[in-house]
């Protein structure tokens, strides 16, 4: 029996996931959104302190308000934001209850990736955003003061399919004339140091 079929599924999702910033307007069920948060819930957590909580936003009106707080694709010029008909249809806002836990940003990283990969597995596109207006987000979701707004994951079915490019000089992603996003990534050989930093 091929034991690796599930593993391959996850691995394929890791390889195929790209940041998506254009979405169809098909709604995401609350069941799927909860499934994504459940994937985050089970992520590694430093000292197992589990300081993260998640605000799911799926109401159209609240989605519109959250959208206004987001900064998209800083490398694209002229300034670009999704058009009205390609906006995310849901958000997961990551909030932290105890920021004296100095490891919480690492917890955020693990939890975020679990959400992004779980989404990719069911063909849902995602974009993690850190460039957000936290004060406004706080007001919109009525966050109690002991909660820190960390980041926002924008979600929806994909209306674009970015392409990975071999990095050649610049890390800046770009859109071509057809609007397709190209994302440069470093080569595998450039990031592996086999048995240490040996002379070449
Ligand atoms: C910590 C972090 C913050 C990010 N913040 C934003 C953001 O505010 N806006 C945005 O459009 N993309 C944001 N991104 C997405 C990155 O631009 C994207 O991951 C990068 O271009 C690589 O593309 P890929 O995710 O398809 O591999 C962020 C990614 C990370 C990891």
py3Dmol code that shows the C-alpha trace and the ligand (Angstrom):
import py3Dmol

protein = """\
ATOM      1  CA  UNK A   1       0.000   0.000   0.000  1.00  0.00           C
ATOM      2  CA  UNK A   2       1.259   3.441  -0.832  1.00  0.00           C
ATOM      3  CA  UNK A   3       1.569   5.111   2.558  1.00  0.00           C
ATOM      4  CA  UNK A   4       2.568   8.419   1.047  1.00  0.00           C
ATOM      5  CA  UNK A   5      -0.697   9.354  -0.683  1.00  0.00           C
ATOM      6  CA  UNK A   6      -1.825  11.643   2.164  1.00  0.00           C
ATOM      7  CA  UNK A   7       1.685  13.036   2.556  1.00  0.00           C
ATOM      8  CA  UNK A   8       1.814  13.792  -1.150  1.00  0.00           C
ATOM      9  CA  UNK A   9      -1.467  15.605  -0.891  1.00  0.00           C
ATOM     10  CA  UNK A  10      -0.052  17.909   1.769  1.00  0.00           C
ATOM     11  CA  UNK A  11       3.240  18.254  -0.054  1.00  0.00           C
ATOM     12  CA  UNK A  12       1.470  19.150  -3.277  1.00  0.00           C
ATOM     13  CA  UNK A  13      -0.537  21.801  -1.442  1.00  0.00           C
ATOM     14  CA  UNK A  14       2.684  23.239  -0.020  1.00  0.00           C
ATOM     15  CA  UNK A  15       4.214  23.418  -3.499  1.00  0.00           C
ATOM     16  CA  UNK A  16       1.144  24.746  -5.298  1.00  0.00           C
ATOM     17  CA  UNK A  17       0.101  27.372  -2.720  1.00  0.00           C
ATOM     18  CA  UNK A  18       0.682  30.916  -3.874  1.00  0.00           C
ATOM     19  CA  UNK A  19      -0.589  34.129  -2.395  1.00  0.00           C
ATOM     20  CA  UNK A  20      -3.912  34.897  -4.085  1.00  0.00           C
ATOM     21  CA  UNK A  21      -5.176  38.464  -4.292  1.00  0.00           C
ATOM     22  CA  UNK A  22      -8.020  38.017  -6.801  1.00  0.00           C
ATOM     23  CA  UNK A  23     -11.048  35.981  -5.773  1.00  0.00           C
ATOM     24  CA  UNK A  24     -14.327  34.807  -7.266  1.00  0.00           C
ATOM     25  CA  UNK A  25     -17.408  35.947  -5.363  1.00  0.00           C
ATOM     26  CA  UNK A  26     -18.532  32.387  -4.481  1.00  0.00           C
ATOM     27  CA  UNK A  27     -19.097  32.285  -0.723  1.00  0.00           C
ATOM     28  CA  UNK A  28     -17.121  30.100   1.695  1.00  0.00           C
ATOM     29  CA  UNK A  29     -19.207  28.069   4.099  1.00  0.00           C
ATOM     30  CA  UNK A  30     -18.827  28.668   7.814  1.00  0.00           C
ATOM     31  CA  UNK A  31     -18.015  24.968   8.084  1.00  0.00           C
ATOM     32  CA  UNK A  32     -14.935  25.417   5.873  1.00  0.00           C
ATOM     33  CA  UNK A  33     -13.852  28.538   7.742  1.00  0.00           C
ATOM     34  CA  UNK A  34     -14.100  26.678  11.060  1.00  0.00           C
ATOM     35  CA  UNK A  35     -12.151  23.793   9.548  1.00  0.00           C
ATOM     36  CA  UNK A  36      -9.341  26.236   8.717  1.00  0.00           C
ATOM     37  CA  UNK A  37      -9.299  27.625  12.256  1.00  0.00           C
ATOM     38  CA  UNK A  38      -9.234  24.069  13.557  1.00  0.00           C
ATOM     39  CA  UNK A  39      -6.065  23.489  11.510  1.00  0.00           C
ATOM     40  CA  UNK A  40      -4.566  26.554  13.224  1.00  0.00           C
ATOM     41  CA  UNK A  41      -5.702  25.380  16.648  1.00  0.00           C
ATOM     42  CA  UNK A  42      -3.569  22.246  16.348  1.00  0.00           C
ATOM     43  CA  UNK A  43      -0.390  24.023  15.180  1.00  0.00           C
ATOM     44  CA  UNK A  44       2.772  23.904  17.300  1.00  0.00           C
ATOM     45  CA  UNK A  45       2.769  26.425  20.134  1.00  0.00           C
ATOM     46  CA  UNK A  46       5.765  27.524  22.221  1.00  0.00           C
ATOM     47  CA  UNK A  47       5.412  26.003  25.718  1.00  0.00           C
ATOM     48  CA  UNK A  48       1.954  25.012  24.441  1.00  0.00           C
ATOM     49  CA  UNK A  49       0.687  28.371  25.723  1.00  0.00           C
ATOM     50  CA  UNK A  50      -1.732  28.771  22.777  1.00  0.00           C
ATOM     51  CA  UNK A  51      -2.113  32.563  22.943  1.00  0.00           C
ATOM     52  CA  UNK A  52      -3.867  32.892  19.584  1.00  0.00           C
ATOM     53  CA  UNK A  53      -7.564  33.343  18.879  1.00  0.00           C
ATOM     54  CA  UNK A  54      -9.322  33.878  15.587  1.00  0.00           C
ATOM     55  CA  UNK A  55     -12.066  36.221  14.443  1.00  0.00           C
ATOM     56  CA  UNK A  56     -13.939  34.809  11.464  1.00  0.00           C
ATOM     57  CA  UNK A  57     -15.502  37.473   9.250  1.00  0.00           C
ATOM     58  CA  UNK A  58     -17.957  36.361   6.567  1.00  0.00           C
ATOM     59  CA  UNK A  59     -20.748  38.962   6.647  1.00  0.00           C
ATOM     60  CA  UNK A  60     -20.667  41.082   3.500  1.00  0.00           C
ATOM     61  CA  UNK A  61     -20.915  44.367   5.349  1.00  0.00           C
ATOM     62  CA  UNK A  62     -18.109  43.510   7.781  1.00  0.00           C
ATOM     63  CA  UNK A  63     -15.981  42.137   4.919  1.00  0.00           C
ATOM     64  CA  UNK A  64     -16.319  45.498   3.144  1.00  0.00           C
ATOM     65  CA  UNK A  65     -15.169  47.344   6.250  1.00  0.00           C
ATOM     66  CA  UNK A  66     -12.193  45.022   6.780  1.00  0.00           C
ATOM     67  CA  UNK A  67     -11.220  45.375   3.119  1.00  0.00           C
ATOM     68  CA  UNK A  68     -10.688  49.107   3.633  1.00  0.00           C
ATOM     69  CA  UNK A  69      -8.035  48.421   6.282  1.00  0.00           C
ATOM     70  CA  UNK A  70      -5.813  46.269   4.040  1.00  0.00           C
ATOM     71  CA  UNK A  71      -2.642  47.134   2.133  1.00  0.00           C
ATOM     72  CA  UNK A  72      -2.156  44.937  -0.926  1.00  0.00           C
ATOM     73  CA  UNK A  73       0.903  43.851  -2.885  1.00  0.00           C
ATOM     74  CA  UNK A  74       3.336  46.641  -1.986  1.00  0.00           C
ATOM     75  CA  UNK A  75       5.714  45.757  -4.849  1.00  0.00           C
ATOM     76  CA  UNK A  76       3.128  46.412  -7.539  1.00  0.00           C
ATOM     77  CA  UNK A  77       3.188  49.819  -9.173  1.00  0.00           C
ATOM     78  CA  UNK A  78       1.031  51.708  -9.809  1.00  0.00           C
ATOM     79  CA  UNK A  79      -0.679  50.934  -6.504  1.00  0.00           C
ATOM     80  CA  UNK A  80      -2.986  47.958  -6.898  1.00  0.00           C
ATOM     81  CA  UNK A  81      -5.977  46.678  -4.924  1.00  0.00           C
ATOM     82  CA  UNK A  82      -8.501  43.980  -5.865  1.00  0.00           C
ATOM     83  CA  UNK A  83     -11.510  45.348  -7.763  1.00  0.00           C
ATOM     84  CA  UNK A  84     -14.981  45.134  -6.202  1.00  0.00           C
ATOM     85  CA  UNK A  85     -15.758  41.882  -8.040  1.00  0.00           C
ATOM     86  CA  UNK A  86     -12.524  40.167  -7.011  1.00  0.00           C
ATOM     87  CA  UNK A  87     -12.382  40.982  -3.319  1.00  0.00           C
ATOM     88  CA  UNK A  88     -11.955  38.306  -0.620  1.00  0.00           C
ATOM     89  CA  UNK A  89     -15.257  36.825   0.577  1.00  0.00           C
ATOM     90  CA  UNK A  90     -14.048  36.025   4.101  1.00  0.00           C
ATOM     91  CA  UNK A  91     -11.287  36.809   6.558  1.00  0.00           C
ATOM     92  CA  UNK A  92      -9.654  35.145   9.510  1.00  0.00           C
ATOM     93  CA  UNK A  93      -8.195  37.753  11.834  1.00  0.00           C
ATOM     94  CA  UNK A  94      -5.475  36.443  14.120  1.00  0.00           C
ATOM     95  CA  UNK A  95      -5.594  38.023  17.556  1.00  0.00           C
ATOM     96  CA  UNK A  96      -3.259  37.479  20.495  1.00  0.00           C
ATOM     97  CA  UNK A  97      -4.343  37.535  24.072  1.00  0.00           C
ATOM     98  CA  UNK A  98      -0.958  37.551  25.803  1.00  0.00           C
ATOM     99  CA  UNK A  99       1.749  39.493  23.996  1.00  0.00           C
ATOM    100  CA  UNK A 100       4.104  39.119  26.986  1.00  0.00           C
ATOM    101  CA  UNK A 101       4.627  35.626  25.551  1.00  0.00           C
ATOM    102  CA  UNK A 102       7.667  36.511  23.461  1.00  0.00           C
ATOM    103  CA  UNK A 103       7.279  33.507  21.202  1.00  0.00           C
ATOM    104  CA  UNK A 104       3.817  34.400  19.952  1.00  0.00           C
ATOM    105  CA  UNK A 105       4.993  35.635  16.499  1.00  0.00           C
ATOM    106  CA  UNK A 106       6.336  32.131  15.875  1.00  0.00           C
ATOM    107  CA  UNK A 107       3.014  30.644  16.900  1.00  0.00           C
ATOM    108  CA  UNK A 108       1.370  33.009  14.404  1.00  0.00           C
ATOM    109  CA  UNK A 109       3.655  31.726  11.655  1.00  0.00           C
ATOM    110  CA  UNK A 110       2.826  28.083  12.284  1.00  0.00           C
ATOM    111  CA  UNK A 111      -0.891  28.723  12.689  1.00  0.00           C
ATOM    112  CA  UNK A 112      -0.996  30.844   9.543  1.00  0.00           C
ATOM    113  CA  UNK A 113       0.731  28.255   7.409  1.00  0.00           C
ATOM    114  CA  UNK A 114      -1.629  25.548   8.672  1.00  0.00           C
ATOM    115  CA  UNK A 115      -4.549  27.709   7.536  1.00  0.00           C
ATOM    116  CA  UNK A 116      -3.001  28.503   4.157  1.00  0.00           C
ATOM    117  CA  UNK A 117      -2.155  24.865   3.403  1.00  0.00           C
ATOM    118  CA  UNK A 118      -5.517  23.565   4.626  1.00  0.00           C
ATOM    119  CA  UNK A 119      -7.163  26.150   2.361  1.00  0.00           C
ATOM    120  CA  UNK A 120      -4.985  25.228  -0.606  1.00  0.00           C
ATOM    121  CA  UNK A 121      -5.887  21.559  -0.181  1.00  0.00           C
ATOM    122  CA  UNK A 122      -9.514  22.411  -0.956  1.00  0.00           C
ATOM    123  CA  UNK A 123      -8.570  24.914  -3.685  1.00  0.00           C
ATOM    124  CA  UNK A 124      -9.271  28.021  -1.633  1.00  0.00           C
ATOM    125  CA  UNK A 125      -6.959  30.942  -2.241  1.00  0.00           C
ATOM    126  CA  UNK A 126      -5.451  32.976   0.566  1.00  0.00           C
ATOM    127  CA  UNK A 127      -3.349  36.021   1.314  1.00  0.00           C
ATOM    128  CA  UNK A 128      -1.777  36.706   4.675  1.00  0.00           C
ATOM    129  CA  UNK A 129      -1.665  40.461   5.298  1.00  0.00           C
ATOM    130  CA  UNK A 130       0.420  42.244   7.868  1.00  0.00           C
ATOM    131  CA  UNK A 131       0.035  45.661   6.259  1.00  0.00           C
ATOM    132  CA  UNK A 132      -3.258  46.473   7.969  1.00  0.00           C
ATOM    133  CA  UNK A 133      -4.766  49.384   9.857  1.00  0.00           C
ATOM    134  CA  UNK A 134      -4.958  47.728  13.275  1.00  0.00           C
ATOM    135  CA  UNK A 135      -6.713  50.581  15.047  1.00  0.00           C
ATOM    136  CA  UNK A 136      -9.592  50.460  12.556  1.00  0.00           C
ATOM    137  CA  UNK A 137      -9.724  46.662  12.584  1.00  0.00           C
ATOM    138  CA  UNK A 138      -9.942  46.816  16.382  1.00  0.00           C
ATOM    139  CA  UNK A 139     -12.960  49.119  16.148  1.00  0.00           C
ATOM    140  CA  UNK A 140     -14.700  47.082  13.456  1.00  0.00           C
ATOM    141  CA  UNK A 141     -14.473  43.818  15.395  1.00  0.00           C
ATOM    142  CA  UNK A 142     -14.930  45.484  18.757  1.00  0.00           C
ATOM    143  CA  UNK A 143     -11.808  43.805  20.161  1.00  0.00           C
ATOM    144  CA  UNK A 144     -11.369  44.023  23.937  1.00  0.00           C
ATOM    145  CA  UNK A 145      -8.197  45.891  24.939  1.00  0.00           C
ATOM    146  CA  UNK A 146      -6.353  42.795  26.143  1.00  0.00           C
ATOM    147  CA  UNK A 147      -6.330  41.496  22.575  1.00  0.00           C
ATOM    148  CA  UNK A 148      -3.658  42.518  20.064  1.00  0.00           C
ATOM    149  CA  UNK A 149      -4.565  42.430  16.374  1.00  0.00           C
ATOM    150  CA  UNK A 150      -1.766  40.523  14.660  1.00  0.00           C
ATOM    151  CA  UNK A 151      -2.591  39.818  11.033  1.00  0.00           C
ATOM    152  CA  UNK A 152      -5.416  39.014   8.653  1.00  0.00           C
ATOM    153  CA  UNK A 153      -5.848  36.100   6.282  1.00  0.00           C
ATOM    154  CA  UNK A 154      -7.960  37.025   3.247  1.00  0.00           C
ATOM    155  CA  UNK A 155      -9.813  34.082   1.717  1.00  0.00           C
ATOM    156  CA  UNK A 156     -11.908  33.062  -1.258  1.00  0.00           C
ATOM    157  CA  UNK A 157     -11.937  30.829  -4.303  1.00  0.00           C
ATOM    158  CA  UNK A 158      -9.129  31.675  -6.701  1.00  0.00           C
ATOM    159  CA  UNK A 159      -9.591  34.054  -9.603  1.00  0.00           C
ATOM    160  CA  UNK A 160      -5.880  34.098 -10.442  1.00  0.00           C
ATOM    161  CA  UNK A 161      -3.064  31.577 -10.710  1.00  0.00           C
ATOM    162  CA  UNK A 162       0.341  33.115 -10.000  1.00  0.00           C
ATOM    163  CA  UNK A 163       3.469  31.550 -11.474  1.00  0.00           C
ATOM    164  CA  UNK A 164       6.725  30.821  -9.653  1.00  0.00           C
ATOM    165  CA  UNK A 165       9.865  32.132 -11.332  1.00  0.00           C
ATOM    166  CA  UNK A 166      13.490  31.434 -10.570  1.00  0.00           C
ATOM    167  CA  UNK A 167      14.821  34.458  -8.738  1.00  0.00           C
ATOM    168  CA  UNK A 168      17.174  36.482 -10.910  1.00  0.00           C
ATOM    169  CA  UNK A 169      18.295  39.601  -9.101  1.00  0.00           C
ATOM    170  CA  UNK A 170      15.085  41.049  -7.674  1.00  0.00           C
ATOM    171  CA  UNK A 171      12.693  39.539  -5.128  1.00  0.00           C
ATOM    172  CA  UNK A 172       9.880  41.765  -6.411  1.00  0.00           C
ATOM    173  CA  UNK A 173       6.867  39.959  -7.820  1.00  0.00           C
ATOM    174  CA  UNK A 174       5.266  41.473 -10.923  1.00  0.00           C
ATOM    175  CA  UNK A 175       2.186  41.267 -13.125  1.00  0.00           C
ATOM    176  CA  UNK A 176       2.643  40.742 -16.863  1.00  0.00           C
ATOM    177  CA  UNK A 177       0.514  42.359 -19.613  1.00  0.00           C
ATOM    178  CA  UNK A 178      -2.187  39.713 -19.087  1.00  0.00           C
ATOM    179  CA  UNK A 179      -2.295  40.520 -15.375  1.00  0.00           C
ATOM    180  CA  UNK A 180      -0.692  37.203 -14.377  1.00  0.00           C
ATOM    181  CA  UNK A 181       1.370  37.461 -11.196  1.00  0.00           C
ATOM    182  CA  UNK A 182       4.939  36.124 -11.313  1.00  0.00           C
ATOM    183  CA  UNK A 183       6.661  35.360  -8.003  1.00  0.00           C
ATOM    184  CA  UNK A 184      10.448  34.946  -7.888  1.00  0.00           C
ATOM    185  CA  UNK A 185      11.774  32.301  -5.491  1.00  0.00           C
ATOM    186  CA  UNK A 186      15.375  31.500  -4.580  1.00  0.00           C
ATOM    187  CA  UNK A 187      16.846  28.323  -6.043  1.00  0.00           C
ATOM    188  CA  UNK A 188      17.056  25.253  -3.819  1.00  0.00           C
ATOM    189  CA  UNK A 189      20.824  24.980  -4.299  1.00  0.00           C
ATOM    190  CA  UNK A 190      21.240  28.581  -3.152  1.00  0.00           C
ATOM    191  CA  UNK A 191      19.650  27.988   0.239  1.00  0.00           C
ATOM    192  CA  UNK A 192      21.042  24.558   1.196  1.00  0.00           C
ATOM    193  CA  UNK A 193      24.387  24.327   3.001  1.00  0.00           C
ATOM    194  CA  UNK A 194      25.212  20.632   2.997  1.00  0.00           C
ATOM    195  CA  UNK A 195      27.154  19.695   6.137  1.00  0.00           C
ATOM    196  CA  UNK A 196      27.848  23.329   6.930  1.00  0.00           C
ATOM    197  CA  UNK A 197      29.190  26.355   5.059  1.00  0.00           C
ATOM    198  CA  UNK A 198      31.860  24.615   3.018  1.00  0.00           C
ATOM    199  CA  UNK A 199      34.059  26.293   0.462  1.00  0.00           C
ATOM    200  CA  UNK A 200      32.875  25.729  -3.066  1.00  0.00           C
TER     201      UNK A 200
END
"""
ligand_1 = """\
31
LIG
C 4.471 38.080 7.349
C 3.876 38.326 5.979
C 3.190 39.495 5.748
C 2.589 39.739 4.507
N 1.858 40.878 4.341
C 1.259 41.106 3.152
C 0.468 42.274 2.993
O 0.298 43.073 3.905
N -0.130 42.462 1.774
C -0.001 41.580 0.742
O -0.581 41.810 -0.332
N 0.755 40.455 0.873
C 1.383 40.203 2.055
N 2.134 39.050 2.224
C 2.238 38.085 1.120
C 3.630 38.108 0.471
O 3.720 39.231 -0.383
C 3.828 36.807 -0.332
O 3.843 35.721 0.564
C 5.141 36.827 -1.123
O 5.065 37.763 -2.167
C 5.498 35.463 -1.702
O 4.456 34.972 -2.525
P 3.825 33.537 -2.246
O 3.069 33.619 -0.943
O 2.936 33.273 -3.415
O 4.948 32.544 -2.147
C 2.726 38.795 3.451
C 3.430 37.608 3.696
C 3.982 37.360 4.939
C 4.714 36.061 5.179
"""
view = py3Dmol.view(width=600, height=400)
view.addModel(protein, "pdb")
view.setStyle({"model": 0}, {"cartoon": {"style": "trace"}})
view.addModel(ligand_1, "xyz")
view.setStyle({"model": 1}, {"stick": {}})
view.zoomTo()
view.show()
